[in-house]
């Protein structure tokens, strides 16, 4: 989700920069009206000054200079819009981008063009047509300036938009999958609540059932090891008894003893068969190891997992470790029984 939010933030920055360009064009188009209002106020101020006979020191600034300063103020407003609403959002995307660096440098060039245009036609404001043409040309300068960079920025925005759409689809798919999993979990939990044991219904949830699963596997494996070790000893004693009564194996051969008292891992069988059967016998232990590792992995994931209660996971960790050590110890004893039988 963090990556998706970052992509959305970048897209918002592109949109903010585009909106800044529109604000800049709007401000330039409103400038002739603002200049007319300023000229009207300036004329009224001068007429009033002459009527009340203000001291000359308060009205000695030339009319043209005051108008020129007002026009320069307009450009400073454009410059502020450019920096705050266009360049600033683009820098949020990548401040070291070559395009953004060129835009910043180009703004100085645009200012030079503006002053050059103002110097070449300092009296443009004396006519309505002059004011319109001046700001229209300035708007064209801005448009031509931006057109040099807009295709590259538009390409970046289009690529980002495509990536964002794909991520949104993936996010929606994951949300749907999560919803389906929660529904399945609720169904499984409801079914488990309907299971009755000889002692009655046991109040155990889905998470607890998953956590208990490796314990049940290990207990079953331990019981199997214990029974198999006892069976090996019984078979060894039986074999020794037959060998005492029939030292020459004239009546009962090793193959016949294997048929009378078969073993899953029979020391009388070839080594390859013993290894194959030993691997098959150890499958529950492998399931125990894998299931414990999966449960531990869920504990390391962010968000709720299996037994995410702080005082529960470490208890199960100790129990898992104890079962593991018991399985290893019992397995070792079983192998010793097999080794003793072979001797």
C-alpha positions, 0 to 999 in steps of 0.5 A: 500500500505504501508504494501505491500511495507514493504513486498516487502522490506523484500523480497528484503532483503532476496534476497540481503542476498542470493546474498551475499552468492553467492558473498562470494563463488565467492570471495573464489573461486577467492582467489587461483588466487589472491594468485598466483598473490600475490606470483608472485609479492612478488617473483618479489619484492624480486628478484628486491630487491636483484638485486639493493641491498636494505637495509635488513630492507626493506625486513627482513619480512619472506616470510611465514609471508607475505603470511600468512598475505595476506591470513588473509586479504582474510578472512577479505574480506570474513568477510566484505562481510558476515557482509555487504551483508548477516547479514546486510540485514537479520537484516533489516528483524528482528535484534532480530531473533534467527537465525540471532544471531546464524549466527553472533556467527557462524561467529566467529566459522568459523574464528576459523576454518580458523585460525586452518586450516591455522596453521595446514597447513602453507605452503599450498601455495607452491603448486598449488594443496595446494592452491586449496585444502585450499580454496576449504576446506574453501568454503566447511566450509562456505557452511556447515555453511550456510546450517545449517541456509538456510532451516529456512531462505528459509521457512521464504522467502517462507512464505513471498513470498506467502503472497506477491503474495496474496497481489499483487493479492488483490492489482491488484483486488482493482486497477481493481475495482477502474478503474471500479468505475471510469468508472461508475462514468464517465458514471453517470456524463455524464448521469447527464449532459444530465438531463434537469430541467424546468429551463434548465440544471443545472451545477452540478457534481456527487460529488455535487449531492451526497452532495445535496441528504441529503438536498433534503431528509430533505426538502421533510421531512420538507414539509411532516411534515408541511403538516401532521401537517396542516392535523392533525389540519384540522382533529381535527377541523372537528372531533370537529365540528362533535362532536358538531353537534352529541354529542352522535355520533349517526350519525358519529362514530370515525371509520367513521370520520377516513374513511372520513378524514384519517390520516397516524398516526391516534390518533383514531387507536390503539397505536401499529398501530400508532407506526408502522405508525410513524416509516414508516413516519420517514424513510426519516429522517433516510435516511437523517441521514445515508446519512450525516454520509456516506458523513462525513465518506468519508471526513475522508478517505485519498484521494479525497472524496465527496466535498473534497474542503477545503472551501466547506465541512464546508458549507455543514456541517452547512447546514446539521446541520441546516436541522437536527435541523429543522427536529427535531423541526418540528417533535416535533411540529407534535407530539405535534399536535398528543398529542393535538388531543388525549386530 
